[in-house]
Amino acid sequence: MNEIAQPAGYRLPLPEFTAMLAVLFAMVAFSIDAMLPALPAIAADLAPEAPNRAQLVLTSFVLGLGLGTLVVGPISDRIGRRPTIAAGVALYVAGALLAAVAPTLELLLLARLLQGLGASGPRIAGLALVRDLYAGREMARVTSFVMMIFILIPAVAPALGQAIAAVVGWRGIFGAFIVFALTGLAWLLLRQPETLPPARRRPLHLPAVGAAMAEVLRDRDVRLYTVVLTLGFGQMLALLSSAQQIFDETYGKGESFPLWFAAMALISGLGTLANAQLVMRLGMRRLALTAYAAQTVVTGLMLAALWSDLLPGWAAFPALFAWATSLFVIAGLTFGNLNALAMEKMGHIAGTAASVVSAVSTAASVAIAVPVGLAFDGTAGPILAGTLACSGLAWALMRRTVRGV
């Protein structure tokens, strides 16, 4: 408890700081990935006439996340990071309670939207908290360490969701969300002092907020990095939306899906670990540029093999698994770097900048993921085509950004 008496800007030991932030950030991944094995049951209970609509349980959460991020940053710039995170968790818990008793798919989607709005508090205020204490490549290094721990949550979330659903039904998963969120909040309130001193807080009125948002949007590189984040997140969300159906209906791996998903997440952790080491030597931009170029080539080859029917039957699933894992690895090599790049010149308005960048990239990613996910036709073709377009465009846009970071 003594640490709370420390002045704003006090740094917790790095291992504890990264673990705490990883738990707060992982609310988003846990809220998405734990639902994956439950989608068939949700479809059977609430949308038997259109089972693909169960995917909207994921995208409605992400839409709420994107909408919430637009206002969370300015709020955190005004009242501080800790109160903003606490308010977000309270809203998230309320959404989880509503989802647990929702009698229709429409009400469930509304509850998930509310959950997403709440989850934006820890995500954005947490990112601004990191920017309060770190900058540049050091910030990218810290966020990479956070992502390295964070990746363990997607590894176990589907298996945990499947286990909970098997015992108490899919609605019981929302109880796990509540426990997880309250654990992260308690850790923050007990151990992390406020990082935004009163002297640096900005007034919460429309002219000031509008001026800060305009400053963010006027910066050419921030705009480019935001679009690249949108494309990267969009292709990942499309894969998450389709993954359970692809593994189950296309390749007959429905029962073992949580194990395959865990393997993908753990292997992709190598990308995050490598990024923490490489970013200090090679720079954020160069890593992201190379990653999207590689993903474009790999996806193009995979799509060509699928369309030309070159892969023998025994190789089809291993190839798809390797490709999906590569998409997770690319996320580990790019997301932390792109966020750090977008925030590099925005330290004086870190909360607002985080809001604008995340709101645009998250909400716009839903517009990519929903049509790709709903286009599922029993094959991996739609997700491969969508990823090829996203990665190719991301690579082209990264080539237009400023060198040397």
N, C-alpha and C positions, 0 to 999 in steps of 0.2 A: 504493500500500500504506500510505502514511502515514495515510490517513483512518481505518484500522482502529484506530489508537491514540487516536483522538478519544473523548471521553466519550460515554456513552449519551445519546441525544437530539440528537447532532450531525446537522445537515441537509446532505445533499448538495445541490448546485445543483439547482433545481427541474426544469429540462429533463432532466437525467440521472436524477433520482429518479423522475419520472413515466415515463420510458422503461423503466427497470429494472422498476418495478412493473407496467407494462403487459405486459412479457414474461412475468413470473411469473403474472399473472392470466390471460393469454391461453392458458396451458396448457389451461384448461378449454375455451375456444372452439375452439382448434385440435384438441383431442381429439374434439370433436363434429363440427365442420364439415368437417374433412378426410375423415371417414368417409362423408359424404352420397353422393358419386358412387359409392362402393364398395358401397352397399347392394344393388343388383341382383346384383352378382357374389357377394356373401356369401350372398344368398338362393339363388342358383343352386347354389352349392357346398355349403352347409350346411343349407338349409331349402327345398328345391325344392317340397315339398308344401304349404308355408304361407309364401309370400314376405313377407307382412306382418310376420312375426315378426322379420325382419331389423331392423326399427325398434328392437327391444329392445337392439341393440348401442349405441344412443344412450341409452336410458332406464336401462339397467343401469349405465352409467358415472355418470349423474346420481344414481342411487340410492346408489351408493358414495360419491359426493361428499357427499351429504346426511348419510349415516351418519357419515362421517369428521369432518365439521365439529362434531359433537356433542362429540367428545373432544379435538380439536386445540386449541381455544381454551384450556381449562384447562391443557393441557400447555404451551402457549406462555406462559401466565401464570406457569408454574413454572420452565421451563428457558430461556426467552427465545425471541425470534422467529427468529433465524438457525438455531439447531439444529433447531427444529421444521420449518422450511422444508426443510432438508437431509434430514431423515428422510422427509418426505413425497415428495420427489423420488426418493429411493432406492426407496420402495415403488411409486411410479408407474412407474419404469423396470422393476422386476421384473414388474409387470403387463403392460407392453408386450412384454417378452420372451416371457411365457407366451402372450399373444394371438397373437404372430407364428407360433407353432407349434401352436396349438389345433386338434385334428382334428375337433371337434364344435362345434355352436352352443352347447351348454350350457357347455362349457369356455371358449369364447370369451366368453360372458356373464360367467362367473366372473372371467376375466382382466380384463374391462372394469370389473367391480365393484371389483377390486383397484386398477386404475388410478384410479378415482374416489376411492377411499379415500386414495391417495397425493396426488392433486391437491388434496385439501382442505387439505393443509399450507400450500402457497404461497398459496392463496386466503384462508384465515382468518388465518393468522399475518401475511400481507401486509396485510390490512385492519387488523388490530390495530397493526401497525407504523405505518401511516398515522395511526391514532388516537393513538399515542404522541407524534406530532410536531405534529398539527394537530387543531383542534376546530371545531364549528359550521359556519358557511357557508364558512369557509376550508377545512375538510376536504372539504365538498361540491365546492368549486372544484377542489381537487387531484384528487379522484376523477373529476371530469368530464374533466380533462386526461388522466388515465390512460385513461379510456374512449375518448377521442378517438384516442389512439394504438392502443389495444386493438382498435378497430374495423377497423383495417387487416388484422388476422389473419383474421377471418371473410371479408374480401374476397378474400383469396388462397388460403385453406385448401382450398376445394373444387377449385379449379384445380390446386393442388399435389397434392392427393390423387388426382385423376384422372390427372395426369401420371405419378405414381409407380406407380399401379396399371397403367397402360398399359405401363410398361417392365418392372416386376418382379412385378406382381400386387398384389392388395389387401393382402397380408400385409406388403409392404414399407413401407406407410404407418406401421407401428409403429416402424420404424427412425427415421423422421423425428421421431416423438414423442420418442424418446430423445435425439436430438441437440438438439432444441429445449429440452427440460427441463434438460439438463446445461448448456446455454449460459446460461439464466437463473440457475441456481444458481451458476455460476462468477462471473457478474457481481455477484450479491449478496455472495458471500463475499469477493471482492476489493475491493469498493468501499463497501459499506454497513456501518457499525458497528452493534453491537447497540443497540436503542432502549429496552430494558427493563432498567434498572439492578437489581442484586441487592436493593436496599432495597425495591423495589416488587413483587417477585415474591411470589406467593401459594403457600402449601403445597398440594401435590397429594395431598390425602386427601379421602375422601368427604364428611365434614361440611362442609369449607370449600367444595368444589366445589358441593355441594348447596345451601349457603346462597347462593352467588353466582348459581346458576341460578334459585333461587327469587326472588331480588331482581329478576332480569331479567323473569321471568314475572309478577311481581306488578304491574309497571308497565303501566297500561292502554294508553298510547300505544304502547309497544313491542309489545304484543300486536297492536294494530291495524295498525301498520306491517308487522309480520311477516306477517299474513294478506294484506295488500295485495301484498307482495313475492311471496308464494306464488301469488296469482292472476296477477300479471304474468309471473312466470317460467313458470308452468304454460301460459299461452297461447303464450308464445314457444317452449317446448319442444315443444308440440303442433304448431306450425307447422314447426319444424325436422324433426320426425319424419315429417311428411307431405309436406314440400316437394318432395323428389325425385320422389315418385310423382305429385303434382299436376302438376308441370311436365312430366313425361314422359308419363304415361298420359292425363291430362286434356287437355293442350294441345300435346303432341308436341314439347316443348322439351328432351328428355332430353340430347341431345348438347351443347347450348349452356347447360345448367343452370349450370355453374360461372360462366359469364360473367354470366348474369342474377343469380345470387346475389352476385357481386362488385359488380354495379351497385347492388343493394339495400343492401349493407353500406356502400358508399362514400356513397351518398345519405343513409343514416341517420346517417352521421357528422356531417352538418349539425345534426342534433338534439342531439348531444353537444356540439358546438362552441357552439351557441346556449345550451345549458344552462350552460356555464361562464361565459357572459357575463350571462345573465339571473338566475341564482340569487342573485348578490350584490345585485341590485336588487329582485327580486320575492319571494324567499324560496323555500325548498324545498317547503313544503306547497302553496302556491298553484300552483306549476308542476305538481306531480304531480296535483293535483285537476283542473286544466284539461286536462291530457294525457289522463286517463282518461275525462273527459266527452267530449272530442273523439273518442277511439277508439270509444266506445260508439255515438255518432251515425254515424260513418263505417262501422262494421261493420254496424250495423242497416240502413243504406241499401244496402250491398253485398249483404247476405243477402236483402233484399226484392227487389232487382233479379234475383238468381239464381233465387229461387223463383217470381217472376212472369214470368220469361223476357223481361224488358224489354230486356236488352242484346243488340244485334245481334252476330252471330258475330265480326265483325272487332274488336269492342270488348271481348270477353270476357277475353282474355288481358291486354291493357293495363290493364284495370280490376283484375284480380286482382293483377297486378304492383304497381300503385300501392297497393292495399290492404296487401299483404304488406310493402311498403317502409314504409308508415305504422306498422305494428306494430314494426318495427325502430327507427323514429324515436322512438316512444313509450318504448321501452326506454332509449334514450339520454337521454330527458328525465326518467326516473323512477328507474331502479335506483340510480344514485349518490346521488340525493337521499334515497330511502327508507332506504338503508343508513345514511347520515349522520344522518337523523332518529332512527332506531332506536338509534343509538349515542350520541346527544347527551348523555344523562345517565349514561352508563355508562363514562366514561373510566377510573375506578378499577378496573374489571373488564372492560377492553376485550376481552381474548381470550375470556373466557367469554361475554360478551354477543354477540360476533361468532359464536361457535359456536352458541349457542342460536338466534339469529335465522336464520342461514344453514342450520342443520340442519333446522329446521322448514320454512322456505320452500322449500328445495331438495328434501328428501325428499317433502314433501306435493305439490310440483308434479308429481312422477312420477304420483301418483294422478289428476291432471287429464290429463296428457299421454297416458298409455298408452291409456285408453279412447277418447279423441278420435282418436288416431293410428290405432288398430286399427279404428276405425269407417270408415276411408276406403272410399268406395264408388264411386270413379271421378269424383267431383265435389269441389268445395271446400266443399260444404254442411256437413259435420261440423266442420271447423276454423273456419268462420265462426260457426256456432252456439255452439261452445265459447268463442270469443273474445268474442262478444257477452255471454255470461253472465259471464265473468271480468271484463271491463272495466266492465260495469255495476255489478257488486258492488264492485269496487275503488273506483269513484267514490263509491258510497254510503258505504263505510267511511271514505274520506278525509274526507268531510263531518263525521264524528264526531270527528276529531282536533283537537288544540289549535291555535288560530290563532297567527300571529305568528312562525313559524320558516321 
